Amino acid sequence: MNQMLRTIAFAGFTIVSAVATTKTYDFKDPKGVNAIQFTLDSILEPIVGNANAVEGKVTFDPANVPATKGALGVASSSLKVPNDKMTEHLLSADWIDAAKQEDISFEFSQLDSVRSISDGKWSAIAAGKFTLKGVSKEVLVPVTLSYLPDAYGKRLNKPELPGDLLVVRGVFTILRSDFGIQPGKNEDKVAPAIQLTFALVGGAPGA
């Protein structure tokens, strides 16, 4: 009986320990650094801009990386390019329609093709739903994840604060025609393909 109790107790401890390693990382950056860059490499007028109102949460366990899931997004109104007039056009109803379509988002439920690159770093494919201008499409996003235990306070210059960081990096391409953004128009000045690049830090503060 004692042996059975010890076995049950050990099993319970193992389960609790496994659950304890699963944390939710908040990508609303208190430092305001997180941003997503977009590039439209047209013939006459290559355009590079960014969106910095990033929010979202990702659930991650370094012992079970394929089970990673979450949703990330930006406010459409935060999209900007260096030229103010071009930014105004970009946010208009003819293009992004930021006034009515307030969010651009990506939601995924797991990671595929997970491969360890080094200690605490993995490459993977995030398969999920990307939504832009009210249109949702299934996409495959190659990502790398870097797990930084006990680095939460260090990033905020408050080393006394416990917690971990998760850095998610990736690059993928969408077609503006897939999302009803002026399909087939002005392609000499506004490229039909949009490349999205991101390097985002999420924090999971400790107790």
N, C-alpha and C positions, 0 to 999 in steps of 0.2 A: 504493500500500500504506500509506504513512504517513497519507494522508488517511483511509483506511478505519479504521486503528487509532485515529486521533483521534476519528472518528465513534463507534466502539464505546466508547471510553473516556468520551466525553461522555454517551452513552446510559446507560452504567453509573453514572456519577456522578448523573445525573438520577434514576434508579431508586432509588439509595441515599438520595438527598436526600428523595425522596418518602416512602420507608419511615421515615426518621428522624423525620418529623413526626407519625407515628402513635404515640401514647402511651397507656398505660393509667393511668387516674386512680382512685385508691383513695378510697372514700367512708367508710371507717372513720376518723372525724375525731379526730386526736390532741388537739384542744381540747375534744372532747365537746359541741360546739355543734349539730351536725346533728340534726334532729328532723323528724318528720312529724306534722302536726296533723290531727285528725279532728273533724268536727262532725256532730252529729245534731240537727237543728233541729225538735224536736217541739213540739206545741201547748202542753203543760203544763210541760215540763221540758227546754228546750234544753241540750244537753250539748256541751262542748268539752273535748278532751283531747289528749294527745300521746304519741308513742312515740320514744324517743331512742337506742335501741340500733341505730343504722343501720350497715349494712355493705354492701359491694358494690363492683364494679369496672366501669368504662365505658371502652371503647376509642374514642378520638376523634382525628380529624385535621382541623384547621381548613381544609385544602385539599380535603377530601372529607367534608363534614358528613353527607350521606345515609348513609354507610357506618357511622355511629356505632352501636355495639351494646354491650350489657352486661346486668347484673342487679343490682338493688338490693333490699334487704330490711331488715326490722327483727325483733328478737326479740319474739314475742307477749307475753312476760312484762313487757316495758317499757311496755305501754300503761297510761296512767294518766289519771284525771279528778280534779278537786279533792276530791271526796268519797271517802274511803277505802272506805266500805262499797259504794259504787257501783263502785269499781275492783275490789273483790273479786268482785262479781257479774259484771262484764265479763269477768274472766279465768276464770270458772268453766266447767265442762263444758257448761252450758246455753247459754253465749254463745260466747266465743272458744275455750274449751278450751285455754288456754295450756300446761297441763301435758303434753298429748299432741300438740298442733299448735304446735310451738315457733317456727315462722317464718311471716312474712307477706312475700311477695316479688312482684316484677315483673321479668320478663325480656323483652327485645326484641332483635331482630336487625338493625334498620335504622330510619331516620327517613324519613317521607314528608312531602310538602308543605313542604319546607324553604324558608324565605324569610329573606334577610338583612335585619335591622332596622337595624343600624349596624355600624361596624367592630368585628369580634370578637363580634357578638351575632346570634343567629338564632332564629326561631320554627320549630316543626315539630310533627308528629304522631308519637308513638311508639306503634306498634302491637305489642302483645305479650300475654303471658300473666300474668294477675294471680292469685295463689294466696292464699287465706284459708281457714282452718279445714279444710285438706286438699282444698278445691275449687278448680279452676283454670278461669278464664274468659278469653276473648279480650276485650281492652279497647283503646280508643283514648285516648291521654293527650296532650293539648296541652301542649307544653313550650316553654320558652325556654332557650337555652344561651348562657352568657357565657364566652368564652375569655380568660384573663388570663395572658399569657406573663410569665415571670420574677417572678411574684408569690408563689411558694410560701414562700420564706423570710420575706418581708415579713409574711405573715399570722401566722407563728409567732414574730414579733419576733426573727427570726434572719436578717437580710438577706444574710448571707454564704452561705446555703444556696441553691443553684440549683434551679430547677424551675418548673412551671407549675400553674395552677389552672383547674378547670372548674366553673362554677356552673350547676346544673340546677334550674329552677323550674317548677312546674306545679300545676294544680288539676283534679281529676276526681271523678266521683260513681259510686258503686256502690250496689246494692240489697242489703240484708242477707239478703233472702229468696233471692237467687241463690247464697248461700254457706251456706245452711242455718242461719242465725242467727235462731232464734225467728221464723220467717216468720209474718206476720199477727198477732203477739201484742204487746200493750202499746204500740200505735202512738201512743197519746195521750201517752205518756211517753218512748218510744224511737222516734225517727223511722225509717221504713222505708228512707230513703236516707241514705247516709253520704258526706259530702264529705271528700275527702282533699286537703290542701294541703302542698306541700313546697318548700323552698329549701335545696338541699344542695350542699356544697362538696367537690369531689374534688381530691386532690393527686397530681401526678406529679413526684416529686423528680428533680433532675438527677443526672448522674454525679458 
